[in-house]
């Protein structure tokens, strides 16, 4: 049986989950009787935690919001995530909250927070905490990262790379790394990375390319499921302004070549739709087919417009 203080912390941790717990469920988790659970709930209430109880067979215990803010129980990943999030916000309130949080973080977590800040760029959708930690730790330690990579077609392949930075772009986190087998810089969708432990041997850092330029080129020609190169009858600067995620090269003053990629032909079609210019596209077949269906849909809309 857990000691009283340790049991209270475990009970509080369970109650912080977004669900109701019955007395017998809590008793089983804590290895005590339901009477002890009721007594521990009363102790938490005396400490300022608003534990709500709903009677009946469908009832149970749940931690609610109270008038005062009691101490929070956070696991390591939650604490690091909150600290990193606060660090990205430019407000005095966020800065004060971050200062208070960092004062109580153990040394190992302060190092993790610093590593995440030093080796990530941008903010965006959440990334699996374990994947992020493995990548960032390898970046900080300058150790080879071994991982299984899920390609766009669902196949997995084992990769080895020298990791340098996590960057958020085009709605996803990307790992910028030196691919050992390809002997070249690569970007990997971080949500498709499955790290293998432990990390490999240390490596000597290389000179990292300009990230803004590299990502603009790399993400336009990366291993997307669908890629297309289109000749656009418009100046390169105008096309680049309308589709900043694409790689645009001038052919002459009024024509350019645009290379773009996406996981769906629909997204590629949207890029072409915003050009407001004539263009020639050779493929892929899925994109050509989708453009044909879209054109037919527009023609039907035009034909029916005069009959409304």
C-alpha positions, -999 to 999 in steps of 0.1 A, spaced: 0 0 0 13 35 -8 21 59 20 -6 86 26 13 115 9 23 94 -21 -12 80 -24 -27 115 -23 -5 126 -52 -15 95 -72 -52 101 -65 -48 137 -76 -31 126 -108 -60 102 -116 -86 129 -108 -69 153 -132 -77 130 -162 -108 141 -182 -131 114 -169 -152 104 -138 -138 77 -115 -160 55 -93 -149 48 -58 -142 11 -65 -121 21 -96 -100 44 -75 -97 19 -47 -84 -7 -71 -59 17 -86 -46 28 -52 -48 -6 -35 -70 6 -7 -106 4 4 -134 27 -8 -136 41 27 -99 52 24 -107 67 -10 -135 88 6 -111 99 34 -84 109 9 -109 129 -12 -118 148 20 -81 155 26 -77 169 -10 -107 191 -4 -92 204 28 -61 213 8 -81 234 -16 -88 209 -45 -124 211 -57 -132 173 -60 -168 169 -72 -187 137 -64 -218 126 -83 -239 100 -64 -255 69 -80 -244 40 -101 -234 63 -129 -217 88 -106 -181 92 -95 -153 116 -86 -138 143 -108 -116 173 -102 -133 205 -110 -122 241 -114 -121 261 -81 -120 297 -70 -83 294 -62 -55 277 -81 -41 247 -62 -7 231 -71 -7 213 -104 6 178 -110 24 177 -144 45 148 -159 78 156 -175 64 159 -211 35 181 -200 58 205 -181 82 208 -210 53 214 -234 39 242 -213 73 258 -208 80 257 -246 46 271 -254 49 300 -230 83 308 -244 68 314 -279 43 340 -266 53 377 -266 34 389 -236 43 400 -200 18 375 -186 34 346 -204 69 357 -194 59 359 -157 42 325 -159 73 310 -176 96 325 -149 75 309 -122 74 275 -139 111 274 -146 118 282 -109 102 249 -99 114 227 -128 141 202 -119 174 207 -137 169 178 -161 137 195 -174 152 229 -177 179 214 -199 152 198 -221 133 231 -224 165 249 -234 173 221 -260 138 224 -275 142 262 -279 177 259 -294 168 233 -320 133 242 -331 119 269 -353 83 280 -355 52 269 -338 24 248 -350 5 215 -346 15 192 -317 42 166 -323 43 133 -304 63 142 -272 84 111 -274 94 117 -310 102 154 -303 123 145 -273 143 119 -292 150 142 -321 158 173 -299 180 152 -276 200 139 -306 203 174 -320 216 187 -287 240 158 -282 251 158 -318 245 121 -320 234 101 -351 197 95 -352 184 61 -363 147 59 -372 121 41 -392 105 65 -417 70 61 -430 70 71 -467 40 87 -484 29 53 -498 29 38 -463 61 17 -467 87 19 -439 124 23 -443 153 25 -419 172 57 -420 203 72 -404 208 109 -402 227 137 -385 199 157 -370 202 195 -368 168 212 -364 130 208 -361 112 234 -383 75 240 -387 64 247 -423 34 240 -445 14 227 -415 39 201 -404 70 197 -384 101 188 -404 134 174 -394 164 190 -412 192 165 -412 222 152 -432 212 118 -446 241 94 -441 232 71 -470 224 98 -495 253 120 -483 232 151 -487 208 173 -468 172 161 -464 139 171 -448 118 144 -431 82 149 -420 87 145 -382 52 129 -377 64 101 -399 96 95 -379 98 66 -355 131 69 -336 151 38 -327 170 39 -295 196 43 -284 211 72 -304 242 65 -325 277 78 -321 286 115 -320 291 133 -353 311 164 -362 287 193 -370 285 205 -406 277 240 -418 239 242 -419 225 257 -451 203 288 -450 171 273 -436 147 296 -453 161 290 -488 167 253 -482 132 247 -470 116 266 -498 134 244 -523 133 212 -503 96 212 -494 87 220 -530 106 190 -543 105 167 -513 90 132 -513 54 144 -514 29 118 -527 22 141 -557 45 165 -574 41 187 -605 61 211 -626 40 236 -644 49 263 -670 30 294 -659 25 324 -683 31 350 -656 62 367 -642 81 346 -616 78 372 -589 40 373 -592 37 335 -590 61 332 -561 40 358 -542 9 338 -548 23 303 -540 52 309 -515 56 272 -508 65 264 -544 98 266 -561 96 292 -589 122 298 -616 120 325 -643 120 313 -679 117 349 -693 101 381 -683 66 368 -687 69 331 -681 82 309 -652 84 273 -642 67 263 -609 75 231 -590 51 221 -561 42 191 -541 14 179 -519 -2 148 -504 -33 152 -525 -40 163 -561 -68 186 -547 -42 207 -528 -21 210 -560 -52 221 -579 -58 248 -553 -23 261 -559 -29 263 -596 -63 279 -591 -48 309 -573 -24 317 -601 -50 336 -622 -29 329 -653 -26 304 -681 -4 274 -675 6 240 -690 7 209 -668 20 175 -679 12 154 -647 9 136 -626 -21 118 -640 -41 122 -608 -37 159 -610 -47 160 -647 -78 139 -639 -88 161 -610 -84 193 -631 -106 177 -658 -133 169 -632 -131 204 -618 -133 220 -653 -164 199 -660 -180 210 -628 -173 247 -636 -188 242 -671 -220 227 -657 -222 256 -633 -218 281 -662 -244 262 -683 -270 263 -655 -263 299 -645 -285 313 -673 -314 291 -663 -317 303 -627 
